[in-house]
Amino acid sequence: MAGTDEIEDVWDDEEPEEELNEAGDQPVERFRMVTKPKQEPLRIDKFLMVRLEGATRNKIQNAIDDGFILVNNDVVKSNYRVRPNDTIIVFETRRPESQEVIAENIPLDIPYEDDTLLIVNKPSGMVVHPGCGNYSGTMVNGLSWHLQQEKVEIDNLTRVGLVHRIDKDTTGLVVIGKTADAVAKLSAQFKAHTVHRRYIALVWGDMEANEGTIHVNIARNLRFRKIMDTFPDGDHGKDAITHYKVLERFNYVTLVELRLETGRTHQIRVHMKYIGHPLFNDATYGGDRIVKGTVFNKYKQFIDNCFSVLPRQALHAKELGFTHPGTNTWQQFDSDLPADMAEVIEKWRAYTNGMRRGQ
């Protein structure tokens, strides 16, 4: 059985904002134990508080809510009472960027930079921060190099000013703080949900409403820990709010804009799957097959061609707005759709127009 010293500093008080586990990494097991045969019933948060070094009751409850603590391989609530012969597993809750970062000379698209912050336009295929299986080649590795050239010191470059993140295969804008004060002020805005974040996505299906709001809790899937899931009933998971608006309809798919109030892991992808409109070519959440449309070979070939052009989920972080931590003025940035996503949208536009002419 692992001792308590093996999980020292595992706990993180900060709430993860936006796509914490973007690479789909499996949480790392840090502690495992089996309770005694004569164990008396005791709330699990109280039980673990005296066994995990550096763990407060609040930290334990947050870890339970996020699915980082399992009993007999099942998610439980904080009021679960430990029983004899229960197997308790605690997973690592530290963010990957809390580890040492190796600076690498990786070209980055930086559309804006000043003494306080910079904006990165992240391409598809680039992981934001190092994690299990992605210790190099990430955006943070490139930022470490970039900031070293400017002789910027942020927590010894271990965190590199990161205040939010987007998925590996999602493109678009990410803001980086270059001073401790900037990081703190930007982080506070994300936590208060005052940051403007507008995404563009292509989703399966012809959406019924022109606009709406999805308000459903999100947490790790109870069986498959690498993916997230929605929990519309009960208090499991964390509050998540996504607003959507239809931009253009293509019969079998819809172009939408999405605005985030909260920033949960895979929030947009999970929420859109929940309402029956998974993102186009999202392999994790069921969008990498024909969800809507015909079975004719010509249509199937068209979809395969689109998938070849866009071998990822059709999601782009187009706009990012916030109060500048240095000047205290509102700043808003915009980025063009990436070429692969723009090409697929044009393909759907042409396909839909062809269908209309054929009617």
C-alpha positions in Angstrom: 0.0 0.0 0.0 1.3 3.5 -0.8 2.2 5.7 2.0 0.9 9.2 2.5 4.2 10.7 1.5 3.7 9.5 -2.0 0.9 12.0 -2.6 2.4 15.1 -1.0 1.5 18.2 -3.0 -1.0 16.4 -5.1 -3.8 18.8 -4.3 -4.5 22.0 -6.2 -6.7 24.7 -4.9 -7.3 26.3 -8.2 -10.3 25.3 -10.3 -9.1 24.0 -13.7 -10.2 26.4 -16.5 -10.8 25.3 -20.0 -9.7 21.9 -21.4 -7.4 20.8 -18.6 -6.8 17.4 -20.0 -6.8 18.4 -23.6 -4.7 15.5 -24.8 -7.0 12.9 -23.3 -4.4 11.7 -20.8 -5.4 9.0 -18.3 -5.2 10.4 -14.8 -2.1 9.1 -12.9 -2.8 6.9 -9.8 -1.1 8.3 -6.8 -2.6 6.5 -3.8 -4.4 3.2 -3.3 -5.5 1.4 -0.2 -7.9 -1.2 1.1 -9.8 -0.5 4.3 -9.6 -2.9 7.2 -12.1 -5.8 7.6 -13.5 -4.1 10.7 -13.5 -0.5 9.4 -16.3 1.5 11.0 -18.6 3.6 8.7 -17.0 7.1 8.2 -17.5 9.8 5.6 -14.8 9.4 2.9 -13.8 13.1 3.1 -13.1 12.7 6.8 -11.5 9.3 6.4 -9.0 10.7 3.8 -8.3 14.0 5.5 -6.2 12.3 8.2 -4.5 10.0 5.7 -3.4 12.3 3.0 -0.7 14.7 3.8 -1.5 18.3 2.8 -5.1 17.5 2.0 -7.9 19.7 3.4 -11.5 18.6 3.5 -12.4 21.1 0.7 -9.6 19.8 -1.5 -10.8 16.2 -1.0 -14.4 17.2 -1.8 -13.3 18.9 -5.0 -11.3 15.9 -6.0 -14.3 13.6 -5.3 -16.6 15.9 -7.4 -14.1 15.8 -10.3 -13.9 12.0 -10.2 -10.3 11.9 -9.0 -11.2 9.6 -6.0 -12.8 6.3 -6.6 -14.2 3.6 -4.3 -14.3 0.1 -5.7 -13.7 1.7 -9.1 -16.9 3.8 -8.8 -17.4 7.5 -8.4 -18.9 8.4 -5.0 -20.1 11.5 -3.2 -18.4 13.2 -0.3 -20.9 11.8 2.1 -20.2 8.2 1.1 -19.4 6.2 4.2 -16.3 4.0 4.0 -17.0 0.3 4.6 -14.8 -2.7 5.4 -12.6 -3.9 2.5 -13.3 -0.8 0.3 -10.6 -0.2 -2.3 -9.9 3.6 -2.4 -7.9 5.1 -5.3 -6.7 8.7 -5.5 -5.6 10.1 -8.8 -3.1 12.9 -9.4 -4.9 16.3 -9.5 -1.9 18.6 -10.2 -1.9 20.3 -13.6 0.6 19.0 -16.0 2.2 22.5 -16.4 3.2 22.4 -12.7 6.0 20.1 -13.8 9.4 21.3 -15.1 9.1 22.7 -18.7 11.9 22.3 -21.2 12.3 25.3 -23.5 12.2 24.4 -27.2 12.6 26.6 -30.3 9.1 26.0 -31.7 7.7 28.6 -34.1 4.5 30.2 -32.7 1.9 32.5 -34.3 1.8 35.5 -32.0 -0.5 38.1 -33.4 -0.2 40.4 -30.4 2.4 41.0 -27.7 3.3 43.7 -25.2 5.2 43.9 -21.9 2.3 42.4 -20.0 0.8 39.6 -22.1 0.8 37.9 -25.5 -1.7 36.2 -27.7 -1.0 32.9 -29.4 -3.0 31.6 -32.4 -2.7 27.9 -31.8 -2.7 25.5 -34.8 -4.3 22.1 -34.9 -2.3 19.2 -33.6 -0.4 21.3 -31.0 -0.9 20.3 -27.3 -1.0 23.4 -25.1 1.0 22.1 -22.1 3.2 19.1 -21.3 1.5 16.0 -19.9 1.5 12.3 -19.9 2.9 11.3 -23.4 3.4 14.9 -24.4 6.5 16.2 -22.6 7.8 18.1 -25.6 6.6 19.9 -28.7 3.8 21.7 -26.8 2.9 25.4 -27.0 4.2 25.9 -23.5 7.6 24.4 -24.5 7.7 27.0 -27.3 6.6 29.8 -25.0 9.4 28.9 -22.6 11.9 29.5 -25.4 10.2 32.6 -26.6 10.1 34.2 -23.1 13.7 33.2 -22.4 14.8 35.2 -25.4 13.1 38.2 -23.9 14.5 37.3 -20.5 11.0 37.1 -19.0 10.8 35.1 -15.7 7.5 33.6 -14.7 7.7 31.2 -11.8 11.0 29.9 -13.3 9.1 29.2 -16.5 7.4 26.2 -15.0 3.9 27.7 -15.6 4.7 30.1 -18.4 1.8 32.4 -17.7 -0.8 29.9 -18.8 -4.3 30.9 -17.5 -6.5 28.8 -19.8 -6.1 26.2 -22.6 -7.8 24.7 -25.6 -7.8 21.1 -27.0 -5.0 19.7 -29.0 -7.0 19.6 -32.2 -8.9 22.8 -31.6 -7.4 25.9 -33.2 -7.5 29.5 -32.1 -6.6 32.1 -29.6 -4.9 31.7 -26.2 -3.8 34.5 -23.9 -0.5 34.2 -21.9 0.4 36.5 -19.0 4.0 37.7 -18.9 4.1 38.9 -15.3 2.9 37.5 -12.1 0.4 40.3 -11.7 -1.0 39.8 -15.3 -1.4 36.0 -14.6 -3.3 36.7 -11.4 -5.6 39.3 -13.0 -6.3 37.2 -16.1 -7.0 34.1 -14.0 -9.4 36.1 -11.8 -11.3 37.1 -15.0 -11.6 33.5 -16.2 -12.8 32.4 -12.7 -15.4 35.2 -12.6 -16.6 34.3 -16.2 -16.1 37.8 -17.5 -13.8 36.8 -20.4 -15.4 36.9 -23.9 -14.8 33.6 -25.7 -16.5 33.0 -29.0 -16.0 29.7 -30.9 -17.1 28.6 -34.4 -18.0 25.0 -34.9 -19.5 22.8 -37.5 -21.9 20.3 -35.9 -23.9 17.4 -37.1 -27.7 17.8 -37.8 -30.0 20.6 -38.6 -30.5 22.4 -35.3 -34.1 23.1 -34.4 -33.6 26.4 -32.6 -31.7 29.3 -34.0 -30.2 30.0 -30.6 -30.2 28.6 -27.1 -28.3 27.8 -23.9 -27.0 24.4 -22.7 -26.8 24.3 -18.9 -25.7 20.8 -17.8 -23.1 19.6 -15.3 -19.9 18.0 -16.7 -17.6 15.5 -15.1 -15.5 12.5 -16.0 -17.4 9.6 -17.6 -18.1 7.0 -14.9 -16.6 4.1 -16.9 -14.1 5.7 -19.3 -11.9 8.1 -17.3 -10.3 9.6 -20.4 -13.5 11.3 -21.6 -16.0 13.7 -20.1 -19.8 13.3 -19.8 -22.9 15.2 -18.9 -24.9 14.8 -15.7 -28.3 16.5 -16.1 -29.7 15.0 -12.9 -28.3 15.3 -9.4 -25.3 17.2 -8.1 -22.5 15.2 -9.7 -20.0 17.1 -11.8 -19.4 20.9 -12.2 -21.8 23.6 -13.4 -21.3 24.2 -17.2 -23.0 26.8 -19.4 -22.7 27.1 -23.2 -24.7 29.6 -25.4 -25.1 28.8 -29.1 -26.4 30.6 -32.2 -26.9 29.2 -35.7 -24.9 31.0 -38.4 -25.6 28.9 -41.4 -27.5 25.7 -42.2 -26.3 22.9 -44.6 -29.2 20.4 -44.2 -27.2 17.7 -42.6 -24.7 19.9 -40.6 -25.0 23.4 -39.1 -22.4 26.1 -38.6 -22.8 27.6 -35.2 -21.1 30.1 -32.9 -20.7 29.2 -29.2 -20.0 31.4 -26.2 -18.7 30.0 -23.0 -19.7 31.1 -19.5 -17.7 28.4 -17.9 -14.6 26.5 -19.0 -14.9 22.8 -18.3 -12.8 20.1 -19.9 -14.2 19.4 -23.4 -17.2 21.6 -22.6 -18.3 22.5 -26.1 -17.8 19.0 -27.4 -19.6 17.3 -24.6 -22.5 19.8 -24.5 -23.1 19.5 -28.3 -23.1 15.7 -28.1 -25.6 16.0 -25.2 -28.1 17.9 -27.4 -27.6 15.4 -30.2 -25.3 17.6 -32.4 -21.7 16.3 -32.0 -19.0 18.2 -33.6 -18.2 17.3 -37.2 -15.4 14.6 -37.2 -15.0 14.6 -33.4 -13.7 11.1 -32.9 -14.0 11.2 -29.1 -17.6 12.2 -28.9 -19.1 10.4 -31.9 -18.8 12.9 -34.7 -16.4 10.9 -36.9 -19.1 9.0 -38.7 -22.2 9.8 -40.7 -24.6 11.0 -38.0 -27.1 12.7 -40.3 -27.7 12.1 -44.0 -28.3 9.4 -46.6 -26.6 6.1 -47.1 -25.9 6.7 -50.8 -22.3 6.1 -51.9 -22.0 9.6 -53.4 -22.8 11.2 -50.0 -20.6 8.8 -48.1 -17.7 9.7 -50.5 -18.4 13.4 -49.9 -18.2 12.9 -46.1 -15.0 10.9 -46.4 -13.5 13.7 -48.5 -14.5 16.3 -45.9 -12.9 14.1 -43.2 -9.7 13.9 -45.2 -9.5 17.7 -45.5 -10.4 18.2 -41.8 -9.0 15.2 -39.8 -10.1 16.6 -36.5 -13.1 18.1 -34.7 -14.4 21.3 -36.5 -13.9 23.8 -33.7 -12.1 27.1 -33.7 -11.6 29.6 -30.8 -12.2 32.7 -33.0 -12.6 35.6 -30.5 -11.1 36.3 -27.1 -11.8 39.4 -25.1 -10.8 40.6 -21.6 -9.8 43.6 -19.5 -6.1 44.2 -20.1 -4.3 43.6 -16.8 -1.9 46.4 -17.4 -4.0 49.2 -18.9 -7.4 48.2 -17.4 -9.0 48.7 -20.9 -11.1 46.1 -22.7 -9.1 44.3 -25.4 -10.7 41.9 -28.0 -8.9 39.8 -30.5 -10.2 37.9 -33.6 -8.6 35.1 -35.7 -9.5 33.8 -39.1 -10.9 30.3 -39.6 -8.0 27.9 -40.3 -7.7 26.7 -43.9 -8.9 23.1 -43.3 -12.1 24.2 -41.6 -12.8 27.0 -44.1 -12.4 24.5 -47.0 -14.9 22.0 -45.4 -17.5 24.8 -44.8 -17.2 25.8 -48.5 -17.6 22.1 -49.5 -20.8 21.9 -47.5 -22.0 25.2 -48.9 -21.5 24.0 -52.5 -23.0 20.6 -51.7 -26.1 22.2 -50.3 -26.5 24.6 -53.2 -26.2 21.6 -55.5 -29.0 19.8 -53.7 -31.2 22.8 -54.0 -30.6 23.1 -57.7 -31.4 19.4 -58.1 -34.8 19.8 -56.5 
